[in-house]
Amino acid sequence: MAQEGKIRLILLAEDKRSATFIRKMIIKLNIGVTDRTIRERIAPSGKGSGKAWIEQEFPRELSAYRSMNYQGNIGLAVATDADDESVAQRKQKLLAGTKREKAEKVCLLISKWSIETWLLYFRGITVAEDKKSKNEYENKVKGKSVGKEAEKFVEEFRKHKAGEELVTLPALKEAYQELSRIL
C-alpha cells in the first residue's frame, strides 16, 4: 500500500521524452507524486506506432486503474499526440466505448503533433500547433533537460487554475483542464 499522502500514478506515454516531461511536471505540482510512486509505461521504440500502442494499452490501464481506484490515492495520466486529428477527436477516440466518471483521476494530456511543440513553447520559441515541431526541437534544443519546461508548464497551469486569462497553445488549454482531473 502507498504511504499516507502519496499519490500513485500510472503514466502511459508514446515516447520517452513525453514521459520524462509529464513525470517532471507532475512531480513539480507538489501533489504527492514522486519518482517512486510513478509507474511509467512507454511505447516500445522501433516497434510500430506509439499512437497505436496507446490505443491498445489505454483500455487495459484504465481497467487496471478502475480495479484499484477504491484505494483513492491512484491516478492515470496518458501522454499522446493528436497528429492529423484534432485534440478533441483524439480524446474522443481514446474514450470510445467507455464513460469516464467525473471523480476518476484519469487525464489525457494530448499535444497536437508532438510534445516538442510544448517544449519549444515553454522555451520561448514561437510555434504553431498545426506544424510539426520535432525536427526544429532536435535542431535547437536536443539533449537538454526538460526540467525548466516542466516548471513553466506548472507556472502557467497555476495561472489557469487561478482563473487568469491565458494566451497559450489551444492543446495546452485543454491539457490544463485535463490535469485538473487528477488534482
C-alpha positions in Angstrom: 0.0 0.0 0.0 1.2 3.6 -0.8 2.3 5.8 2.0 -0.2 8.2 3.5 -0.4 11.4 1.4 1.4 9.8 -1.5 -0.4 9.5 -4.9 0.5 6.6 -7.1 0.3 7.4 -10.8 0.3 5.2 -13.9 1.9 7.2 -16.7 1.2 5.9 -20.2 3.3 7.6 -22.9 4.0 7.4 -26.6 7.7 8.1 -26.1 10.5 8.6 -23.5 10.6 12.4 -24.0 6.8 12.8 -23.4 7.1 10.5 -20.3 10.0 12.5 -18.9 8.3 15.8 -19.4 5.0 14.7 -17.9 6.7 13.0 -15.0 8.8 16.0 -14.1 5.8 18.3 -14.5 3.5 16.2 -12.3 6.2 16.0 -9.6 6.7 19.8 -9.7 3.0 20.2 -9.0 3.7 19.0 -5.4 0.5 16.9 -5.2 2.2 13.9 -3.5 3.6 12.2 -6.6 7.2 11.2 -6.5 9.5 9.3 -8.9 9.0 6.3 -6.6 5.2 6.5 -6.9 5.0 6.7 -10.7 4.7 3.5 -12.8 5.8 4.5 -16.4 4.7 2.6 -19.4 6.3 3.8 -22.6 5.6 2.6 -26.2 8.4 0.3 -27.3 10.8 2.2 -29.6 11.0 0.9 -33.1 8.1 -1.5 -32.8 5.3 0.4 -34.6 3.3 3.4 -33.9 3.3 4.9 -30.4 -0.1 6.2 -31.1 -1.5 2.8 -31.9 0.3 1.4 -28.8 -1.5 3.9 -26.7 -4.9 3.0 -28.3 -4.2 -0.7 -27.4 -2.8 -0.1 -23.9 -5.1 2.6 -22.6 -8.2 0.4 -22.2 -6.1 -2.1 -20.2 -4.6 0.6 -18.0 -8.0 2.2 -17.5 -9.4 -1.2 -16.4 -6.4 -1.7 -14.0 -6.9 1.9 -12.7 -10.6 1.2 -12.1 -9.8 -2.1 -10.2 -7.5 -0.2 -7.8 -9.5 3.1 -7.7 -11.2 2.1 -4.4 -7.8 2.9 -2.7 -8.4 6.6 -3.5 -4.7 7.5 -4.0 -4.2 6.5 -7.6 -4.3 8.3 -10.9 -3.8 7.6 -14.6 -2.1 10.1 -17.0 -1.8 9.5 -20.7 0.7 11.4 -22.9 -0.2 11.2 -26.5 -0.3 13.2 -29.7 -3.3 14.1 -31.9 -1.2 14.2 -35.1 -3.6 14.7 -38.0 -6.7 14.6 -35.8 -7.8 17.4 -33.5 -7.2 17.1 -29.8 -10.9 16.6 -29.3 -11.0 13.8 -31.9 -8.1 12.1 -30.3 -9.7 12.3 -26.9 -13.0 11.0 -28.3 -11.2 8.1 -30.0 -9.4 7.1 -26.7 -12.6 7.3 -24.7 -14.8 5.5 -27.3 -16.7 2.7 -25.6 -16.1 3.9 -22.1 -17.6 6.5 -19.8 -15.1 8.5 -17.8 -16.6 9.3 -14.5 -16.1 12.8 -13.1 -14.4 11.6 -10.0 -12.0 9.4 -11.8 -8.4 10.7 -11.7 -7.7 10.0 -15.3 -6.2 12.7 -17.5 -5.4 12.7 -21.2 -2.6 15.1 -22.0 -2.7 15.4 -25.8 -0.3 17.6 -27.7 -1.2 18.4 -31.3 1.7 17.0 -33.3 4.3 16.2 -30.6 5.4 17.1 -27.1 8.2 19.0 -28.7 5.7 21.7 -29.7 5.1 22.3 -25.9 8.8 22.1 -25.1 9.6 24.8 -27.7 6.8 27.0 -26.5 8.0 26.8 -22.9 11.5 27.7 -24.1 10.0 30.9 -25.5 10.2 29.9 -29.1 7.3 30.8 -31.3 5.5 27.7 -32.6 2.3 26.9 -34.5 0.4 23.8 -33.3 -0.6 22.9 -36.8 3.0 22.4 -37.9 5.3 19.6 -36.9 8.0 20.7 -34.4 10.1 17.6 -33.7 12.9 18.5 -36.2 13.0 22.1 -35.0 13.3 20.9 -31.4 16.1 18.4 -32.4 18.0 21.2 -34.2 17.6 23.9 -31.4 17.3 22.0 -28.1 18.4 18.4 -28.5 20.0 16.8 -25.4 18.8 19.4 -22.9 16.8 18.5 -19.8 13.1 19.2 -19.8 13.0 20.4 -16.2 12.7 24.1 -17.0 9.9 23.5 -19.4 8.1 21.4 -16.7 8.4 24.4 -14.3 7.0 26.8 -16.9 4.1 24.4 -17.6 3.3 24.3 -13.8 3.6 28.1 -13.6 1.1 28.6 -16.5 -1.1 25.8 -15.2 -1.4 27.6 -11.8 -2.3 30.8 -13.6 -5.0 28.8 -15.4 -6.3 27.4 -12.1 -6.4 30.9 -10.6 -8.7 32.0 -13.4 -6.2 34.1 -15.3 -6.9 34.5 -19.0 -4.0 32.9 -20.8 -2.7 33.4 -24.3 -1.3 29.9 -24.9 -1.5 27.0 -27.3 -5.0 25.5 -27.6 -3.8 22.0 -26.8 -2.2 23.3 -23.6 -5.5 24.9 -22.5 -7.1 21.5 -23.0 -4.2 19.8 -21.1 -4.7 22.2 -18.1 -8.4 21.2 -18.0 -7.4 17.5 -18.1 -4.7 17.9 -15.5 -7.3 19.3 -13.1 -8.9 15.8 -13.1 -6.0 14.3 -11.1 -5.7 17.0 -8.5 
